[in-house]
Amino acid sequence: HACALSEGGNIDCWGESIYGQTASPPGMFQAVTAGYRHSCALSSSGIVECWGEDLYLQCDTPPDTLTWIASGDNHSCAITSEGEALCWGNDQQGQSSPPASP
């Protein structure tokens, strides 16, 4: 599947949606990212919403204020407002365990 953000901040997703990964939430967003069977979006207030498959808790978003997001196979990562990397979801190969900041 794929997702895109309109100029107005609305999300459009299309493609396979067995797990609801194309059923984007209403609202205005500043970024959107598509993982394997989940999608996430970043609101202008820094809150992340994820939807779709949640087998590895990849849709259980952190409560932190975030400034950037990216999704992988069954995980997502973000940058906090303090500049720290933060990831959640599948960590079988360490993909959700970013290195500590120097």
Order of alpha helices (4+ residues) and beta strands (2+ residues): beta-beta-beta-beta-beta-beta-beta-beta
